C-alpha cells in the first residue's frame, strides 16, 4: 500500500500546487513571508482531510534566488524546504514530495 499511498500523495501535492496560484509576475520581489504563505496554502490543501497541523515559517537567510522555509507538522516534526520562486510547478511538487514523503500515511485520508 505504501507505493499506492505515495502515488496519491504525489498527485495531491501536484494538484495543490497547480490550484494554489501565486503571482509569477512579481517573482523578483517575492518576500520570504509571501513564499511561506504560499507553501502554507499548498499544504493546507494537501493535509485538508487529516488531523495534521501544518505551519510554515521563513528561515533567516541572506537575500538570494532561494528562500529557506521551515515546515512544521503537528508541532513536532520540522522539515527544511528550499523554495525557488522561478522553479516549474512539477519541480516544486517533486521537491515538496521528497521533503514530506515520510508522512504519507497521515496525508492520504480521503473521505468516502
BADRENZA-875216 format. One record per atom (N, C-alpha, C): residue in three letters; atom name; x, y, z. Coordinates in pm, whole numbers, plus 50000, padded with zeros to 5 digits. Layout:
N
@type->Ala; atom->CA; c1->X; c2->Y; c3->Z;
...
END
This chain:
112
@type->Unk; atom->N; c1->50080; c2->49880; c3->50000;
@type->Unk; atom->CA; c1->50000; c2->50000; c3->50000;
@type->Unk; atom->C; c1->50085; c2->50127; c3->50000;
@type->Unk; atom->N; c1->50209; c2->50115; c3->50049;
@type->Unk; atom->CA; c1->50291; c2->50235; c3->50057;
@type->Unk; atom->C; c1->50311; c2->50298; c3->49920;
@type->Unk; atom->N; c1->50334; c2->50216; c3->49817;
@type->Unk; atom->CA; c1->50354; c2->50268; c3->49682;
@type->Unk; atom->C; c1->50228; c2->50340; c3->49634;
@type->Unk; atom->N; c1->50112; c2->50281; c3->49660;
@type->Unk; atom->CA; c1->49986; c2->50342; c3->49620;
@type->Unk; atom->C; c1->49963; c2->50473; c3->49696;
@type->Unk; atom->N; c1->49991; c2->50472; c3->49828;
@type->Unk; atom->CA; c1->49976; c2->50593; c3->49907;
@type->Unk; atom->C; c1->50071; c2->50702; c3->49859;
@type->Unk; atom->N; c1->50194; c2->50663; c3->49824;
@type->Unk; atom->CA; c1->50291; c2->50759; c3->49774;
@type->Unk; atom->C; c1->50243; c2->50821; c3->49643;
@type->Unk; atom->N; c1->50181; c2->50741; c3->49557;
@type->Unk; atom->CA; c1->50127; c2->50792; c3->49431;
@type->Unk; atom->C; c1->50017; c2->50894; c3->49457;
@type->Unk; atom->N; c1->49926; c2->50863; c3->49550;
@type->Unk; atom->CA; c1->49819; c2->50959; c3->49584;
@type->Unk; atom->C; c1->49876; c2->51085; c3->49646;
@type->Unk; atom->N; c1->49980; c2->51070; c3->49728;
@type->Unk; atom->CA; c1->50044; c2->51185; c3->49790;
@type->Unk; atom->C; c1->50108; c2->51274; c3->49684;
@type->Unk; atom->N; c1->50177; c2->51211; c3->49589;
@type->Unk; atom->CA; c1->50240; c2->51285; c3->49478;
@type->Unk; atom->C; c1->50135; c2->51363; c3->49400;
@type->Unk; atom->N; c1->50024; c2->51299; c3->49372;
@type->Unk; atom->CA; c1->49916; c2->51364; c3->49297;
@type->Unk; atom->C; c1->49856; c2->51478; c3->49378;
@type->Unk; atom->N; c1->49835; c2->51456; c3->49508;
@type->Unk; atom->CA; c1->49775; c2->51562; c3->49590;
@type->Unk; atom->C; c1->49864; c2->51685; c3->49596;
@type->Unk; atom->N; c1->49995; c2->51666; c3->49603;
@type->Unk; atom->CA; c1->50087; c2->51781; c3->49604;
@type->Unk; atom->C; c1->50084; c2->51853; c3->49470;
@type->Unk; atom->N; c1->50088; c2->51778; c3->49361;
@type->Unk; atom->CA; c1->50087; c2->51840; c3->49228;
@type->Unk; atom->C; c1->49958; c2->51917; c3->49204;
@type->Unk; atom->N; c1->49845; c2->51862; c3->49246;
@type->Unk; atom->CA; c1->49716; c2->51931; c3->49228;
@type->Unk; atom->C; c1->49711; c2->52055; c3->49316;
@type->Unk; atom->N; c1->49758; c2->52043; c3->49440;
@type->Unk; atom->CA; c1->49756; c2->52159; c3->49530;
@type->Unk; atom->C; c1->49841; c2->52273; c3->49476;
@type->Unk; atom->N; c1->49958; c2->52242; c3->49421;
@type->Unk; atom->CA; c1->50044; c2->52345; c3->49364;
@type->Unk; atom->C; c1->49979; c2->52408; c3->49241;
@type->Unk; atom->N; c1->49919; c2->52325; c3->49157;
@type->Unk; atom->CA; c1->49854; c2->52377; c3->49036;
@type->Unk; atom->C; c1->49733; c2->52464; c3->49070;
@type->Unk; atom->N; c1->49663; c2->52430; c3->49176;
@type->Unk; atom->CA; c1->49540; c2->52503; c3->49211;
@type->Unk; atom->C; c1->49564; c2->52622; c3->49303;
@type->Unk; atom->N; c1->49681; c2->52630; c3->49362;
@type->Unk; atom->CA; c1->49713; c2->52740; c3->49453;
@type->Unk; atom->C; c1->49810; c2->52832; c3->49380;
@type->Unk; atom->N; c1->49757; c2->52932; c3->49320;
@type->Unk; atom->CA; c1->49839; c2->53019; c3->49236;
@type->Unk; atom->C; c1->49907; c2->53129; c3->49317;
@type->Unk; atom->N; c1->50025; c2->53168; c3->49270;
@type->Unk; atom->CA; c1->50088; c2->53288; c3->49321;
@type->Unk; atom->C; c1->50129; c2->53372; c3->49202;
@type->Unk; atom->N; c1->50146; c2->53500; c3->49224;
@type->Unk; atom->CA; c1->50171; c2->53594; c3->49116;
@type->Unk; atom->C; c1->50313; c2->53577; c3->49062;
@type->Unk; atom->N; c1->50326; c2->53508; c3->48951;
@type->Unk; atom->CA; c1->50458; c2->53484; c3->48892;
@type->Unk; atom->C; c1->50514; c2->53612; c3->48829;
@type->Unk; atom->N; c1->50433; c2->53717; c3->48818;
@type->Unk; atom->CA; c1->50481; c2->53843; c3->48764;
@type->Unk; atom->C; c1->50571; c2->53916; c3->48864;
@type->Unk; atom->N; c1->50555; c2->53886; c3->48991;
@type->Unk; atom->CA; c1->50629; c2->53958; c3->49094;
@type->Unk; atom->C; c1->50733; c2->53869; c3->49162;
@type->Unk; atom->N; c1->50792; c2->53779; c3->49086;
@type->Unk; atom->CA; c1->50889; c2->53686; c3->49144;
@type->Unk; atom->C; c1->51014; c2->53757; c3->49196;
@type->Unk; atom->N; c1->51054; c2->53864; c3->49130;
@type->Unk; atom->CA; c1->51175; c2->53934; c3->49172;
@type->Unk; atom->C; c1->51160; c2->53998; c3->49309;
@type->Unk; atom->N; c1->51038; c2->54029; c3->49346;
@type->Unk; atom->CA; c1->51015; c2->54097; c3->49474;
@type->Unk; atom->C; c1->50947; c2->54007; c3->49576;
@type->Unk; atom->N; c1->50943; c2->53876; c3->49552;
@type->Unk; atom->CA; c1->50876; c2->53785; c3->49645;
@type->Unk; atom->C; c1->50951; c2->53782; c3->49777;
@type->Unk; atom->N; c1->50880; c2->53807; c3->49883;
@type->Unk; atom->CA; c1->50939; c2->53808; c3->50016;
@type->Unk; atom->C; c1->50935; c2->53668; c3->50077;
@type->Unk; atom->N; c1->51019; c2->53642; c3->50175;
@type->Unk; atom->CA; c1->51012; c2->53512; c3->50243;
@type->Unk; atom->C; c1->50876; c2->53487; c3->50308;
@type->Unk; atom->N; c1->50813; c2->53593; c3->50356;
@type->Unk; atom->CA; c1->50681; c2->53578; c3->50418;
@type->Unk; atom->C; c1->50575; c2->53537; c3->50316;
@type->Unk; atom->N; c1->50580; c2->53594; c3->50196;
@type->Unk; atom->CA; c1->50482; c2->53556; c3->50094;
@type->Unk; atom->C; c1->50509; c2->53416; c3->50041;
@type->Unk; atom->N; c1->50636; c2->53375; c3->50035;
@type->Unk; atom->CA; c1->50668; c2->53237; c3->49996;
@type->Unk; atom->C; c1->50616; c2->53139; c3->50101;
@type->Unk; atom->N; c1->50632; c2->53173; c3->50228;
@type->Unk; atom->CA; c1->50582; c2->53087; c3->50336;
@type->Unk; atom->C; c1->50429; c2->53078; c3->50332;
@type->Unk; atom->N; c1->50363; c2->53189; c3->50303;
@type->Unk; atom->CA; c1->50218; c2->53188; c3->50294;
@type->Unk; atom->C; c1->50170; c2->53102; c3->50177;
@type->Unk; atom->N; c1->50241; c2->53107; c3->50067;
@type->Unk; atom->CA; c1->50206; c2->53025; c3->49950;
@type->Unk; atom->C; c1->50219; c2->52875; c3->49982;
@type->Unk; atom->N; c1->50332; c2->52835; c3->50040;
@type->Unk; atom->CA; c1->50352; c2->52695; c3->50073;
@type->Unk; atom->C; c1->50255; c2->52652; c3->50183;
@type->Unk; atom->N; c1->50222; c2->52740; c3->50274;
@type->Unk; atom->CA; c1->50121; c2->52712; c3->50377;
@type->Unk; atom->C; c1->49986; c2->52682; c3->50310;
@type->Unk; atom->N; c1->49948; c2->52761; c3->50210;
@type->Unk; atom->CA; c1->49823; c2->52738; c3->50138;
@type->Unk; atom->C; c1->49825; c2->52604; c3->50063;
@type->Unk; atom->N; c1->49938; c2->52572; c3->50001;
@type->Unk; atom->CA; c1->49952; c2->52444; c3->49930;
@type->Unk; atom->C; c1->49935; c2->52328; c3->50027;
@type->Unk; atom->N; c1->50004; c2->52334; c3->50141;
@type->Unk; atom->CA; c1->49998; c2->52225; c3->50237;
@type->Unk; atom->C; c1->49863; c2->52216; c3->50307;
@type->Unk; atom->N; c1->49792; c2->52328; c3->50316;
@type->Unk; atom->CA; c1->49657; c2->52323; c3->50373;
@type->Unk; atom->C; c1->49566; c2->52239; c3->50285;
@type->Unk; atom->N; c1->49585; c2->52245; c3->50154;
@type->Unk; atom->CA; c1->49507; c2->52163; c3->50061;
@type->Unk; atom->C; c1->49550; c2->52017; c3->50073;
@type->Unk; atom->N; c1->49679; c2->51991; c3->50078;
@type->Unk; atom->CA; c1->49730; c2->51854; c3->50085;
@type->Unk; atom->C; c1->49682; c2->51783; c3->50212;
@type->Unk; atom->N; c1->49687; c2->51852; c3->50325;
@type->Unk; atom->CA; c1->49652; c2->51790; c3->50453;
@type->Unk; atom->C; c1->49510; c2->51825; c3->50498;
@type->Unk; atom->N; c1->49423; c2->51863; c3->50406;
@type->Unk; atom->CA; c1->49288; c2->51907; c3->50441;
@type->Unk; atom->C; c1->49206; c2->51799; c3->50510;
@type->Unk; atom->N; c1->49226; c2->51674; c3->50475;
@type->Unk; atom->CA; c1->49144; c2->51566; c3->50531;
@type->Unk; atom->C; c1->49220; c2->51483; c3->50634;
@type->Unk; atom->N; c1->49317; c2->51544; c3->50699;
@type->Unk; atom->CA; c1->49391; c2->51474; c3->50804;
@type->Unk; atom->C; c1->49391; c2->51560; c3->50929;
@type->Unk; atom->N; c1->49438; c2->51504; c3->51036;
@type->Unk; atom->CA; c1->49447; c2->51578; c3->51161;
@type->Unk; atom->C; c1->49581; c2->51648; c3->51177;
@type->Unk; atom->N; c1->49659; c2->51652; c3->51072;
@type->Unk; atom->CA; c1->49793; c2->51709; c3->51077;
@type->Unk; atom->C; c1->49786; c2->51861; c3->51078;
@type->Unk; atom->N; c1->49850; c2->51921; c3->51177;
@type->Unk; atom->CA; c1->49859; c2->52067; c3->51186;
@type->Unk; atom->C; c1->49989; c2->52110; c3->51118;
@type->Unk; atom->N; c1->49979; c2->52195; c3->51017;
@type->Unk; atom->CA; c1->50095; c2->52236; c3->50938;
@type->Unk; atom->C; c1->50123; c2->52384; c3->50961;
@type->Unk; atom->N; c1->50251; c2->52416; c3->50982;
@type->Unk; atom->CA; c1->50292; c2->52556; c3->50990;
@type->Unk; atom->C; c1->50415; c2->52575; c3->50902;
@type->Unk; atom->N; c1->50425; c2->52691; c3->50839;
@type->Unk; atom->CA; c1->50539; c2->52722; c3->50753;
@type->Unk; atom->C; c1->50591; c2->52860; c3->50793;
@type->Unk; atom->N; c1->50719; c2->52865; c3->50823;
@type->Unk; atom->CA; c1->50783; c2->52990; c3->50864;
@type->Unk; atom->C; c1->50909; c2->53012; c3->50781;
@type->Unk; atom->N; c1->50936; c2->53137; c3->50743;
@type->Unk; atom->CA; c1->51063; c2->53164; c3->50674;
@type->Unk; atom->C; c1->51180; c2->53152; c3->50771;
@type->Unk; atom->N; c1->51292; c2->53107; c3->50719;
@type->Unk; atom->CA; c1->51416; c2->53095; c3->50796;
@type->Unk; atom->C; c1->51505; c2->53212; c3->50757;
@type->Unk; atom->N; c1->51562; c2->53282; c3->50855;
@type->Unk; atom->CA; c1->51652; c2->53394; c3->50821;
@type->Unk; atom->C; c1->51766; c2->53347; c3->50730;
@type->Unk; atom->N; c1->51783; c2->53418; c3->50621;
@type->Unk; atom->CA; c1->51885; c2->53381; c3->50521;
@type->Unk; atom->C; c1->51913; c2->53504; c3->50437;
@type->Unk; atom->N; c1->52036; c2->53526; c3->50395;
@type->Unk; atom->CA; c1->52066; c2->53642; c3->50310;
@type->Unk; atom->C; c1->51985; c2->53637; c3->50180;
@type->Unk; atom->N; c1->51947; c2->53751; c3->50125;
@type->Unk; atom->CA; c1->51871; c2->53752; c3->50000;
@type->Unk; atom->C; c1->51943; c2->53676; c3->49889;
@type->Unk; atom->N; c1->51871; c2->53586; c3->49824;
@type->Unk; atom->CA; c1->51928; c2->53509; c3->49714;
@type->Unk; atom->C; c1->51814; c2->53456; c3->49628;
@type->Unk; atom->N; c1->51847; c2->53367; c3->49537;
@type->Unk; atom->CA; c1->51746; c2->53312; c3->49446;
@type->Unk; atom->C; c1->51663; c2->53202; c3->49509;
@type->Unk; atom->N; c1->51695; c2->53163; c3->49632;
@type->Unk; atom->CA; c1->51619; c2->53060; c3->49701;
@type->Unk; atom->C; c1->51579; c2->53110; c3->49840;
@type->Unk; atom->N; c1->51467; c2->53058; c3->49889;
@type->Unk; atom->CA; c1->51414; c2->53102; c3->50017;
@type->Unk; atom->C; c1->51397; c2->52978; c3->50105;
@type->Unk; atom->N; c1->51468; c2->52970; c3->50217;
@type->Unk; atom->CA; c1->51451; c2->52855; c3->50305;
@type->Unk; atom->C; c1->51325; c2->52871; c3->50391;
@type->Unk; atom->N; c1->51247; c2->52764; c3->50399;
@type->Unk; atom->CA; c1->51125; c2->52764; c3->50477;
@type->Unk; atom->C; c1->51126; c2->52647; c3->50574;
@type->Unk; atom->N; c1->51086; c2->52670; c3->50697;
@type->Unk; atom->CA; c1->51074; c2->52564; c3->50796;
@type->Unk; atom->C; c1->50929; c2->52518; c3->50798;
@type->Unk; atom->N; c1->50908; c2->52391; c3->50767;
@type->Unk; atom->CA; c1->50774; c2->52333; c3->50766;
@type->Unk; atom->C; c1->50760; c2->52252; c3->50895;
@type->Unk; atom->N; c1->50661; c2->52287; c3->50975;
@type->Unk; atom->CA; c1->50633; c2->52215; c3->51099;
@type->Unk; atom->C; c1->50507; c2->52132; c3->51084;
@type->Unk; atom->N; c1->50514; c2->52008; c3->51131;
@type->Unk; atom->CA; c1->50399; c2->51917; c3->51126;
@type->Unk; atom->C; c1->50364; c2->51876; c3->51268;
@type->Unk; atom->N; c1->50245; c2->51909; c3->51311;
@type->Unk; atom->CA; c1->50196; c2->51877; c3->51445;
@type->Unk; atom->C; c1->50287; c2->51930; c3->51556;
@type->Unk; atom->N; c1->50360; c2->52035; c3->51531;
@type->Unk; atom->CA; c1->50445; c2->52095; c3->51632;
@type->Unk; atom->C; c1->50566; c2->52012; c3->51670;
@type->Unk; atom->N; c1->50584; c2->51897; c3->51608;
@type->Unk; atom->CA; c1->50696; c2->51810; c3->51644;
@type->Unk; atom->C; c1->50796; c2->51795; c3->51531;
@type->Unk; atom->N; c1->50749; c2->51761; c3->51415;
@type->Unk; atom->CA; c1->50835; c2->51731; c3->51302;
@type->Unk; atom->C; c1->50869; c2->51861; c3->51230;
@type->Unk; atom->N; c1->50996; c2->51886; c3->51207;
@type->Unk; atom->CA; c1->51042; c2->52004; c3->51134;
@type->Unk; atom->C; c1->51113; c2->51960; c3->51008;
@type->Unk; atom->N; c1->51083; c2->52027; c3->50898;
@type->Unk; atom->CA; c1->51149; c2->52000; c3->50770;
@type->Unk; atom->C; c1->51197; c2->52133; c3->50712;
@type->Unk; atom->N; c1->51309; c2->52127; c3->50641;
@type->Unk; atom->CA; c1->51360; c2->52244; c3->50570;
@type->Unk; atom->C; c1->51326; c2->52227; c3->50424;
@type->Unk; atom->N; c1->51257; c2->52326; c3->50368;
@type->Unk; atom->CA; c1->51219; c2->52325; c3->50227;
@type->Unk; atom->C; c1->51279; c2->52448; c3->50160;
@type->Unk; atom->N; c1->51355; c2->52426; c3->50053;
@type->Unk; atom->CA; c1->51412; c2->52538; c3->49978;
@type->Unk; atom->C; c1->51315; c2->52576; c3->49868;
@type->Unk; atom->N; c1->51256; c2->52694; c3->49880;
@type->Unk; atom->CA; c1->51160; c2->52745; c3->49783;
@type->Unk; atom->C; c1->51235; c2->52825; c3->49678;
@type->Unk; atom->N; c1->51221; c2->52782; c3->49553;
@type->Unk; atom->CA; c1->51280; c2->52852; c3->49439;
@type->Unk; atom->C; c1->51166; c2->52918; c3->49362;
@type->Unk; atom->N; c1->51149; c2->53049; c3->49371;
@type->Unk; atom->CA; c1->51036; c2->53115; c3->49306;
@type->Unk; atom->C; c1->51027; c2->53090; c3->49156;
@type->Unk; atom->N; c1->51140; c2->53070; c3->49090;
@type->Unk; atom->CA; c1->51139; c2->53055; c3->48945;
@type->Unk; atom->C; c1->51124; c2->52910; c3->48900;
@type->Unk; atom->N; c1->51115; c2->52816; c3->48991;
@type->Unk; atom->CA; c1->51107; c2->52675; c3->48951;
@type->Unk; atom->C; c1->50971; c2->52642; c3->48891;
@type->Unk; atom->N; c1->50971; c2->52543; c3->48806;
@type->Unk; atom->CA; c1->50846; c2->52495; c3->48746;
@type->Unk; atom->C; c1->50763; c2->52427; c3->48853;
@type->Unk; atom->N; c1->50632; c2->52422; c3->48830;
@type->Unk; atom->CA; c1->50543; c2->52359; c3->48927;
@type->Unk; atom->C; c1->50575; c2->52212; c3->48947;
@type->Unk; atom->N; c1->50612; c2->52142; c3->48841;
@type->Unk; atom->CA; c1->50643; c2->52000; c3->48853;
@type->Unk; atom->C; c1->50767; c2->51978; c3->48939;
@type->Unk; atom->N; c1->50869; c2->52063; c3->48923;
@type->Unk; atom->CA; c1->50990; c2->52052; c3->49004;
@type->Unk; atom->C; c1->50961; c2->52083; c3->49150;
@type->Unk; atom->N; c1->50876; c2->52184; c3->49174;
@type->Unk; atom->CA; c1->50839; c2->52219; c3->49311;
@type->Unk; atom->C; c1->50761; c2->52105; c3->49377;
@type->Unk; atom->N; c1->50674; c2->52040; c3->49301;
@type->Unk; atom->CA; c1->50597; c2->51927; c3->49354;
@type->Unk; atom->C; c1->50689; c2->51812; c3->49393;
@type->Unk; atom->N; c1->50786; c2->51782; c3->49308;
@type->Unk; atom->CA; c1->50881; c2->51674; c3->49339;
@type->Unk; atom->C; c1->50965; c2->51706; c3->49463;
@type->Unk; atom->N; c1->51008; c2->51829; c3->49473;
@type->Unk; atom->CA; c1->51089; c2->51869; c3->49588;
@type->Unk; atom->C; c1->51007; c2->51863; c3->49717;
@type->Unk; atom->N; c1->50885; c2->51912; c3->49713;
@type->Unk; atom->CA; c1->50799; c2->51911; c3->49832;
@type->Unk; atom->C; c1->50763; c2->51768; c3->49871;
@type->Unk; atom->N; c1->50740; c2->51683; c3->49772;
@type->Unk; atom->CA; c1->50713; c2->51542; c3->49799;
@type->Unk; atom->C; c1->50833; c2->51476; c3->49867;
@type->Unk; atom->N; c1->50952; c2->51505; c3->49819;
@type->Unk; atom->CA; c1->51072; c2->51448; c3->49878;
@type->Unk; atom->C; c1->51091; c2->51490; c3->50023;
@type->Unk; atom->N; c1->51056; c2->51613; c3->50054;
@type->Unk; atom->CA; c1->51071; c2->51663; c3->50190;
@type->Unk; atom->C; c1->50969; c2->51598; c3->50285;
@type->Unk; atom->N; c1->50851; c2->51568; c3->50233;
@type->Unk; atom->CA; c1->50742; c2->51521; c3->50320;
@type->Unk; atom->C; c1->50701; c2->51376; c3->50298;
@type->Unk; atom->N; c1->50774; c2->51299; c3->50221;
@type->Unk; atom->CA; c1->50726; c2->51166; c3->50184;
@type->Unk; atom->C; c1->50712; c2->51069; c3->50301;
@type->Unk; atom->N; c1->50780; c2->51093; c3->50412;
@type->Unk; atom->CA; c1->50767; c2->51002; c3->50526;
@type->Unk; atom->C; c1->50641; c2->51025; c3->50608;
@type->Unk; atom->N; c1->50561; c2->51125; c3->50573;
@type->Unk; atom->CA; c1->50434; c2->51150; c3->50643;
@type->Unk; atom->C; c1->50315; c2->51114; c3->50556;
@type->Unk; atom->N; c1->50337; c2->51029; c3->50458;
@type->Unk; atom->CA; c1->50233; c2->50994; c3->50362;
@type->Unk; atom->C; c1->50109; c2->50937; c3->50428;
@type->Unk; atom->N; c1->50125; c2->50850; c3->50525;
@type->Unk; atom->CA; c1->50011; c2->50783; c3->50586;
@type->Unk; atom->C; c1->49912; c2->50882; c3->50647;
@type->Unk; atom->N; c1->49960; c2->50999; c3->50693;
@type->Unk; atom->CA; c1->49870; c2->51096; c3->50751;
@type->Unk; atom->C; c1->49801; c2->51182; c3->50646;
@type->Unk; atom->N; c1->49864; c2->51201; c3->50533;
@type->Unk; atom->CA; c1->49809; c2->51290; c3->50432;
@type->Unk; atom->C; c1->49701; c2->51225; c3->50349;
@type->Unk; atom->N; c1->49713; c2->51096; c3->50324;
@type->Unk; atom->CA; c1->49622; c2->51029; c3->50232;
@type->Unk; atom->C; c1->49506; c2->50970; c3->50311;
@type->Unk; atom->N; c1->49412; c2->51055; c3->50343;
@type->Unk; atom->CA; c1->49287; c2->51014; c3->50405;
@type->Unk; atom->C; c1->49175; c2->51082; c3->50330;
@type->Unk; atom->N; c1->49125; c2->51013; c3->50235;
@type->Unk; atom->CA; c1->49020; c2->51069; c3->50152;
@type->Unk; atom->C; c1->48884; c2->51030; c3->50207;
@type->Unk; atom->N; c1->48789; c2->51123; c3->50210;
@type->Unk; atom->CA; c1->48655; c2->51089; c3->50259;
@type->Unk; atom->C; c1->48586; c2->50996; c3->50160;
@type->Unk; atom->N; c1->48498; c2->50912; c3->50211;
@type->Unk; atom->CA; c1->48428; c2->50816; c3->50127;
@type->Unk; atom->C; c1->48329; c2->50884; c3->50035;
END
